[in-house]
Amino acid sequence: MNTAARPGLRPGLEKRLPPGPSGLKLYLSLSRAPRGWLGFLAGLAKDYGDIVFFRVFHVSACFINRPEYIESVLVSDFRHYFKSKDYVPLKAVMGQGLVTSEGEFWRRQRQLVQPAFHRGRIGAYGRIMVDYAEKMIATWRDGETRDAHHDMMRLTLDIVAKTLFDADVTSEAGDIGEAIEKAMNRFANIGWISMFLPRSMEEPGRLLFRGTIRRLDDIIYRIIRTRRESGPDPGDLLSMLLQAQAEDGGRMTDRQVRDEVMTLFLAGHETIANALAWTWYLLSLHPEVEDRLHSELREVLAGRSPRWEDVPRLQYTQMIVKESLRLFPPVWGIGRETLREIQLGDYPLPAGTNVFISQWVTQRDPRFFDRPHDFLPERWNDEFEKRLPKFAYFPFGGGPRVCIGASFASMEAALLLATIAQRFRLTLAAGHPVHPYASAALRPKHGIRVTLRKR
């Protein structure tokens, strides 16, 4: 149960709060922001600076856009914050998984799940990723028009089903993907708005997901039960979760395994698919970058399929992935809530304040990135990364709660990009509108229609 203090101001605190919009100006900003939530947050940073305070109904909120402040929230003072209410709809799907859980329970689960992402085990997944990408492009035809976002969603669904369950996408895995898609569409409608609703409305909000969650649970629990009864270890992530043992000798219950499976399924499916879709969009707009990518692939791979061991040599490929994650981070924002009154820089924040951090805004800040809105993969050389302030670029979050699958995701993006780019160019279809949409992940609102050109 959430026991944080309600947003309340002790005498004299009001005058010391950070600057920010209020009244009509605030509500006009919220309603007219050209990119919805993304435009609203970018506008706050432009109009008020690095720390902005505002209230919506009964809720105190603060947006921060300074690397030192971000580091304070995510690292040095992370124990003084917990996940904000915008995670409530996700909790309906993920339960008490790593993304949504808190405190000692989260620490124990992190310890149990961590071995599944050991470097040696991640390398074994590389072949699976390349195999499924090659199966997909074998069905593509020169000159046809496809939705790159849809294809990347399907591809990553295939891969996550294989790495999680050691199964080709059967009807069960397909059902999981379909059910998650429905849940995320509902999240898109209520997502961040939930943080401004009274806590009494949190539980009714879960009812929107009830049918979808029941369907997901039936599938996942059946898979867990079958695996426990069969016994063999096929080397997938599910077997790792079932065998994981904490320092106290305890193992996960079926419910805990279910929650981590759902968390890994969503994180490994939704986020990577969107990262790749945005990468194809950017490459279609910058043929000179694509030409340099093809040159590297010819030099390193010489026409063969990429392997996990090739990734360190695919330096420009990795630069493209980094720059795509900078401009279109799938995880576009992070929310926390203060457990008690907090001092952040020169300003106090009341207990119960929702604190927002946005990769979308900070990673486009001209103080840290020259030509911040331009797609320039070559900026990611060693010297630039050494100069870049910590938490000016953080697509996988940071601190103790940094994404546990960051290495997995980076390898997958590089391998899939290399595999597909060797065989096809993807050119944006004429007249197709592409707009970022801030849902659970940063999605292209109308997909990304491309024309395929065989290489």
C-alpha positions as CSV (number, residue, x, y, z in Angstrom):
1,M,0.0,0.0,0.0
2,N,1.3,3.5,-0.8
3,T,1.9,5.3,2.4
4,A,3.7,8.4,1.1
5,A,2.6,11.7,2.7
6,R,0.0,13.6,0.7
7,P,1.2,16.8,-1.0
8,G,1.1,19.3,1.7
9,L,3.0,22.6,2.2
10,R,4.5,23.5,5.5
11,P,4.4,27.3,6.4
12,G,6.7,29.3,4.2
13,L,7.4,26.6,1.6
14,E,5.1,28.0,-1.1
15,K,7.3,31.0,-1.7
16,R,10.4,28.8,-2.2
17,L,9.0,26.4,-4.8
18,P,10.5,26.3,-8.3
19,P,8.9,28.5,-11.0
20,G,6.2,27.2,-13.2
21,P,2.8,27.7,-14.9
22,S,-0.4,27.9,-13.0
23,G,-4.1,28.6,-13.6
24,L,-5.2,29.3,-17.2
25,K,-1.7,29.2,-18.6
26,L,-1.1,25.7,-17.3
27,Y,-4.3,24.3,-18.6
28,L,-3.9,26.0,-22.0
29,S,-0.4,24.5,-22.2
30,L,-1.7,21.0,-21.4
31,S,-4.6,21.2,-23.9
32,R,-2.8,22.9,-26.8
33,A,0.7,21.3,-26.8
34,P,1.3,20.3,-30.4
35,R,2.8,16.9,-29.5
36,G,0.7,16.2,-26.5
37,W,2.7,15.2,-23.5
38,L,6.0,15.6,-25.3
39,G,5.3,19.1,-26.4
40,F,4.1,20.0,-23.0
41,L,7.3,18.9,-21.3
42,A,9.5,20.5,-24.0
43,G,7.5,23.7,-23.5
44,L,8.1,23.7,-19.7
45,A,11.8,23.4,-20.2
46,K,11.9,26.2,-22.8
47,D,9.7,28.6,-20.7
48,Y,10.9,27.9,-17.2
49,G,14.3,26.2,-17.2
50,D,15.7,23.1,-15.6
51,I,13.2,22.7,-12.7
52,V,9.5,23.5,-13.1
53,F,6.8,23.2,-10.5
54,F,3.0,23.0,-11.2
55,R,-0.2,21.6,-9.9
56,V,-3.0,19.7,-11.6
57,F,-6.1,19.4,-9.5
58,H,-4.8,18.0,-6.1
59,V,-1.4,16.8,-7.4
60,S,1.9,18.6,-7.0
61,A,4.3,18.0,-9.9
62,C,7.8,18.9,-10.9
63,F,9.6,18.5,-14.2
64,I,13.5,18.5,-14.2
65,N,15.8,18.9,-17.2
66,R,19.3,19.1,-15.7
67,P,21.7,16.1,-15.6
68,E,22.7,16.8,-12.0
69,Y,19.1,16.9,-10.8
70,I,18.3,13.7,-12.8
71,E,21.3,11.9,-11.2
72,S,20.1,13.0,-7.8
73,V,16.6,11.5,-8.4
74,L,17.8,8.3,-10.0
75,V,21.1,7.6,-8.2
76,S,22.2,9.5,-5.1
77,D,18.8,10.1,-3.5
78,F,16.9,7.3,-5.2
79,R,15.7,5.9,-1.8
80,H,13.7,9.0,-1.2
81,Y,11.5,8.4,-4.2
82,F,9.2,5.6,-5.4
83,K,7.5,5.0,-8.7
84,S,4.9,7.6,-9.5
85,K,1.2,6.9,-10.3
86,D,1.7,6.8,-14.0
87,Y,3.0,3.2,-13.5
88,V,-0.4,2.1,-12.2
89,P,-1.8,1.0,-15.6
90,L,1.5,-0.9,-16.3
91,K,1.2,-2.6,-13.0
92,A,-2.1,-4.0,-14.1
93,V,-0.2,-5.9,-16.8
94,M,3.2,-6.5,-15.2
95,G,2.1,-7.0,-11.6
96,Q,5.1,-6.8,-9.2
97,G,7.7,-7.1,-11.9
98,L,11.1,-5.3,-11.9
99,V,9.6,-2.2,-13.6
100,T,6.8,-1.7,-11.2
101,S,7.9,-3.2,-7.8
102,E,9.5,-1.2,-4.9
103,G,11.8,-1.6,-1.9
104,E,13.2,-4.8,-0.6
105,F,10.9,-6.9,-2.8
106,W,12.3,-5.2,-5.9
107,R,15.9,-5.7,-4.7
108,R,15.3,-9.4,-4.1
109,Q,13.7,-9.8,-7.6
110,R,16.6,-7.9,-9.2
111,Q,19.0,-10.3,-7.6
112,L,17.0,-13.3,-8.9
113,V,16.6,-12.1,-12.4
114,Q,20.1,-10.6,-13.0
115,P,21.8,-14.0,-13.9
116,A,19.5,-14.3,-16.9
117,F,21.3,-11.4,-18.5
118,H,24.9,-12.6,-17.8
119,R,27.1,-11.7,-20.8
120,G,27.7,-15.3,-21.7
121,R,24.0,-16.1,-21.9
122,I,23.2,-12.9,-23.9
123,G,25.7,-14.0,-26.5
124,A,23.7,-17.2,-27.1
125,Y,20.7,-15.2,-28.0
126,G,22.4,-13.4,-30.8
127,R,22.0,-16.4,-33.2
128,I,18.3,-16.5,-32.5
129,M,17.9,-12.8,-33.3
130,V,19.7,-13.1,-36.6
131,D,17.8,-16.3,-37.6
132,Y,14.4,-14.7,-37.1
133,A,15.4,-11.5,-38.9
134,E,16.5,-13.6,-41.9
135,K,13.2,-15.6,-41.8
136,M,11.3,-12.3,-41.9
137,I,13.1,-10.7,-44.8
138,A,12.9,-14.0,-46.8
139,T,9.2,-13.1,-47.1
140,W,9.8,-9.5,-48.2
141,R,9.5,-8.6,-51.9
142,D,11.4,-6.0,-53.9
143,G,9.2,-2.9,-54.5
144,E,6.4,-3.8,-52.0
145,T,5.2,-1.3,-49.4
146,R,5.0,-2.4,-45.8
147,D,4.6,-0.9,-42.3
148,A,8.1,-1.1,-40.8
149,H,6.7,-0.6,-37.3
150,H,4.3,-3.5,-37.6
151,D,7.1,-5.8,-39.0
152,M,9.5,-4.8,-36.2
153,M,6.8,-5.5,-33.6
154,R,6.2,-9.0,-35.1
155,L,9.9,-9.7,-35.4
156,T,10.7,-8.8,-31.8
157,L,7.6,-10.8,-30.7
158,D,9.1,-13.9,-32.4
159,I,12.4,-13.3,-30.8
160,V,11.2,-12.7,-27.3
161,A,8.9,-15.7,-27.4
162,K,11.9,-17.9,-28.4
163,T,14.3,-16.5,-25.8
164,L,11.7,-16.5,-23.1
165,F,9.9,-19.8,-23.8
166,D,12.2,-21.6,-26.3
167,A,9.2,-21.7,-28.6
168,D,8.6,-20.6,-32.1
169,V,5.6,-18.2,-32.2
170,T,2.7,-20.6,-31.7
171,S,-0.8,-19.5,-31.1
172,E,0.0,-19.0,-27.4
173,A,2.9,-16.6,-28.0
174,G,0.9,-14.8,-30.6
175,D,-2.0,-14.5,-28.2
176,I,0.3,-13.0,-25.6
177,G,1.5,-10.4,-28.1
178,E,-2.1,-9.6,-29.2
179,A,-3.2,-9.2,-25.6
180,I,-0.3,-7.0,-24.7
181,E,-1.1,-4.8,-27.7
182,K,-4.6,-4.4,-26.5
183,A,-3.4,-3.5,-23.0
184,M,-0.9,-1.0,-24.4
185,N,-3.6,0.6,-26.5
186,R,-5.7,1.1,-23.3
187,F,-2.6,2.5,-21.6
188,A,-2.2,5.0,-24.4
189,N,-5.7,6.4,-23.6
190,I,-5.2,6.7,-19.8
191,G,-1.4,6.4,-19.2
192,W,0.1,9.6,-17.8
193,I,-3.4,11.1,-17.0
194,S,-3.7,8.5,-14.2
195,M,-1.2,10.4,-12.0
196,F,-3.5,13.3,-11.8
197,L,-6.5,11.2,-10.7
198,P,-7.4,10.7,-7.0
199,R,-6.0,7.5,-5.6
200,S,-9.6,6.3,-5.0
201,M,-9.8,5.9,-8.8
202,E,-6.8,3.7,-9.2
203,E,-8.5,0.4,-8.7
204,P,-11.5,1.2,-11.0
205,G,-8.9,2.0,-13.6
206,R,-7.6,-1.5,-13.5
207,L,-11.0,-2.8,-14.5
208,L,-10.3,-1.6,-18.1
209,F,-7.6,-4.3,-18.2
210,R,-9.5,-7.1,-16.5
211,G,-10.4,-9.2,-19.6
212,T,-7.1,-8.8,-21.2
213,I,-5.2,-9.7,-18.0
214,R,-7.3,-12.8,-17.5
215,R,-6.4,-14.0,-21.0
216,L,-2.7,-13.3,-20.4
217,D,-2.7,-15.1,-17.1
218,D,-4.3,-18.2,-18.5
219,I,-1.6,-18.5,-21.1
220,I,1.4,-17.6,-18.9
221,Y,0.4,-19.8,-15.9
222,R,-0.2,-22.8,-18.2
223,I,3.3,-22.4,-19.7
224,I,4.8,-22.1,-16.2
225,R,2.9,-25.2,-14.9
226,T,3.9,-27.2,-17.9
227,R,7.6,-26.2,-17.5
228,R,7.7,-27.0,-13.8
229,E,6.2,-30.5,-14.5
230,S,8.5,-31.3,-17.5
231,G,11.7,-30.4,-15.7
232,P,14.2,-30.0,-18.5
233,D,16.2,-26.7,-18.9
234,P,16.2,-25.7,-22.6
235,G,18.4,-22.6,-21.7
236,D,15.7,-20.0,-22.1
237,L,14.9,-17.1,-19.8
238,L,11.9,-18.9,-18.3
239,S,14.1,-21.8,-17.1
240,M,16.5,-19.3,-15.6
241,L,13.6,-17.6,-13.6
242,L,12.3,-21.0,-12.4
243,Q,15.7,-22.0,-11.2
244,A,16.8,-18.7,-9.7
245,Q,17.6,-18.8,-6.0
246,A,18.0,-15.9,-3.7
247,E,20.7,-15.5,-1.0
248,D,18.2,-16.8,1.6
249,G,17.6,-20.0,-0.5
250,G,14.2,-18.9,-1.6
251,R,12.8,-19.2,-5.1
252,M,10.1,-17.3,-7.0
253,T,6.5,-18.2,-6.7
254,D,4.5,-18.8,-9.8
255,R,3.0,-15.3,-9.4
256,Q,6.5,-13.8,-9.2
257,V,7.6,-15.7,-12.3
258,R,4.5,-14.6,-14.1
259,D,5.1,-11.0,-13.3
260,E,8.8,-11.1,-14.5
261,V,7.8,-13.0,-17.6
262,M,5.3,-10.2,-18.5
263,T,7.8,-7.5,-17.7
264,L,10.5,-9.1,-19.9
265,F,7.9,-9.8,-22.6
266,L,6.8,-6.2,-22.8
267,A,10.3,-4.7,-22.4
268,G,11.8,-7.1,-25.0
269,H,9.0,-6.6,-27.5
270,E,7.6,-3.1,-27.3
271,T,10.8,-1.1,-26.7
272,I,13.1,-2.8,-29.2
273,A,10.5,-2.8,-31.9
274,N,9.9,1.0,-31.6
275,A,13.7,1.7,-31.5
276,L,14.1,-0.2,-34.7
277,A,11.1,1.4,-36.4
278,W,12.4,4.9,-35.6
279,T,15.9,3.9,-36.9
280,W,14.4,2.8,-40.3
281,Y,12.6,6.1,-40.4
282,L,15.7,8.1,-39.8
283,L,17.8,6.1,-42.3
284,S,15.1,6.6,-44.9
285,L,15.6,10.4,-44.5
286,H,19.4,10.2,-44.6
287,P,20.7,8.1,-47.5
288,E,24.2,9.3,-46.8
289,V,24.1,7.7,-43.4
290,E,22.7,4.5,-44.9
291,D,25.5,4.4,-47.5
292,R,28.1,4.6,-44.8
293,L,26.3,1.8,-42.9
294,H,26.3,-0.4,-46.0
295,S,30.1,0.3,-46.4
296,E,30.8,-0.9,-42.9
297,L,28.6,-4.0,-43.3
298,R,30.5,-4.9,-46.5
299,E,33.8,-4.4,-44.8
300,V,33.1,-6.3,-41.6
301,L,30.7,-9.0,-42.7
302,A,31.6,-9.5,-46.4
303,G,28.0,-10.7,-47.1
304,R,27.7,-13.3,-44.3
305,S,25.2,-13.2,-41.5
306,P,26.3,-11.1,-38.5
307,R,27.2,-12.8,-35.2
308,W,27.4,-11.6,-31.6
309,E,31.2,-11.4,-31.8
310,D,30.9,-8.9,-34.7
311,V,29.1,-6.3,-32.7
312,P,32.2,-4.6,-31.3
313,R,33.5,-4.1,-34.9
314,L,30.2,-2.7,-36.1
315,Q,31.1,0.7,-34.7
316,Y,29.1,2.9,-37.1
317,T,26.1,0.6,-36.7
318,Q,26.3,1.1,-33.0
319,M,26.5,4.9,-33.5
320,I,23.3,4.8,-35.6
321,V,21.5,2.9,-32.8
322,K,22.8,5.4,-30.2
323,E,21.7,8.4,-32.2
324,S,18.3,6.9,-32.9
325,L,17.8,6.2,-29.2
326,R,18.8,9.8,-28.5
327,L,16.2,11.3,-30.9
328,F,13.4,8.8,-30.5
329,P,13.9,7.1,-27.1
330,P,11.3,4.3,-26.7
331,V,11.3,5.0,-23.0
332,W,10.6,8.7,-23.4
333,G,10.0,9.6,-19.7
334,I,10.5,8.4,-16.1
335,G,8.2,9.3,-13.2
336,R,9.0,9.3,-9.5
337,E,7.1,10.5,-6.4
338,T,8.8,12.0,-3.3
339,L,8.5,10.0,-0.1
340,R,9.2,13.1,2.0
341,E,10.1,16.7,1.5
342,I,13.2,16.8,-0.8
343,Q,15.8,19.5,-1.5
344,L,16.6,19.5,-5.2
345,G,19.2,22.1,-6.1
346,D,18.1,25.4,-4.7
347,Y,14.4,24.3,-4.3
348,P,12.4,22.2,-1.8
349,L,9.8,19.8,-3.1
350,P,6.9,18.8,-0.9
351,A,6.3,15.2,0.1
352,G,4.1,13.5,-2.5
353,T,5.3,15.5,-5.4
354,N,5.4,13.7,-8.8
355,V,8.8,14.3,-10.4
356,F,9.1,13.9,-14.2
357,I,12.2,13.3,-16.2
358,S,12.1,13.1,-20.0
359,Q,14.7,11.5,-22.2
360,W,12.9,13.1,-25.1
361,V,13.5,16.6,-23.8
362,T,17.0,16.2,-22.2
363,Q,18.5,14.3,-25.1
364,R,17.5,17.1,-27.5
365,D,19.0,19.9,-25.3
366,P,21.4,22.2,-27.3
367,R,23.5,22.6,-24.2
368,F,24.7,19.0,-24.6
369,F,24.2,18.3,-28.3
370,D,25.2,20.4,-31.3
371,R,22.4,20.5,-33.9
372,P,20.2,18.6,-31.4
373,H,17.4,17.8,-33.8
374,D,19.7,16.5,-36.5
375,F,20.5,12.8,-37.1
376,L,24.3,12.7,-36.7
377,P,25.5,9.2,-35.8
378,E,29.1,10.3,-36.2
379,R,28.8,12.5,-33.1
380,W,29.2,9.3,-31.0
381,N,33.0,9.1,-30.9
382,D,34.9,8.3,-27.8
383,E,35.9,12.0,-27.1
384,F,32.3,13.2,-27.4
385,E,31.0,10.5,-24.9
386,K,33.8,11.4,-22.5
387,R,32.7,15.1,-22.6
388,L,29.0,14.4,-22.4
389,P,27.6,15.1,-18.9
390,K,26.3,12.0,-17.1
391,F,22.5,11.8,-17.6
392,A,22.4,14.1,-20.6
393,Y,21.9,10.8,-22.4
394,F,20.1,7.9,-20.6
395,P,17.9,5.9,-22.9
396,F,17.9,3.0,-20.5
397,G,17.4,5.0,-17.4
398,G,20.1,4.9,-14.7
399,G,21.1,4.2,-11.2
400,P,20.1,1.0,-9.3
401,R,17.0,0.7,-11.5
402,V,18.8,1.0,-14.8
403,C,17.2,-1.3,-17.4
404,I,18.4,-4.8,-16.6
405,G,18.3,-5.8,-20.3
406,A,20.3,-2.8,-21.6
407,S,23.1,-4.9,-23.0
408,F,20.5,-7.4,-24.5
409,A,18.7,-4.5,-26.2
410,S,21.8,-2.8,-27.6
411,M,23.0,-6.1,-29.1
412,E,19.6,-7.0,-30.5
413,A,19.2,-3.6,-32.2
414,A,22.7,-3.7,-33.8
415,L,22.3,-7.3,-35.0
416,L,18.8,-6.8,-36.4
417,L,19.8,-3.5,-38.1
418,A,22.9,-5.2,-39.7
419,T,21.0,-8.3,-40.8
420,I,18.2,-6.4,-42.5
421,A,20.3,-3.5,-43.9
422,Q,22.5,-6.0,-45.8
423,R,19.5,-7.2,-47.8
424,F,17.1,-4.2,-48.2
425,R,16.8,-0.4,-48.3
426,L,13.7,0.9,-46.6
427,T,12.4,4.1,-48.2
428,L,9.7,6.2,-46.6
429,A,6.5,5.9,-48.7
430,A,5.5,9.2,-50.3
431,G,3.0,11.3,-48.4
432,H,3.0,9.1,-45.3
433,P,2.7,11.1,-42.1
434,V,5.0,10.1,-39.3
435,H,4.3,11.5,-35.8
436,P,5.7,10.4,-32.4
437,Y,3.1,9.3,-29.9
438,A,3.9,9.0,-26.2
439,S,2.2,5.8,-25.1
440,A,3.9,3.2,-22.8
441,A,6.7,3.5,-25.4
442,L,7.3,6.2,-28.0
443,R,5.4,4.9,-31.0
444,P,4.9,6.2,-34.5
445,K,1.2,7.2,-34.4
446,H,0.3,6.1,-37.9
447,G,3.0,3.5,-38.3
448,I,6.0,3.9,-40.7
449,R,5.1,2.9,-44.3
450,V,8.1,2.1,-46.4
451,T,8.9,0.8,-49.8
452,L,11.4,-2.1,-49.9
453,R,14.3,-2.0,-52.3
454,K,16.4,-5.2,-52.5
455,R,20.2,-4.6,-52.4
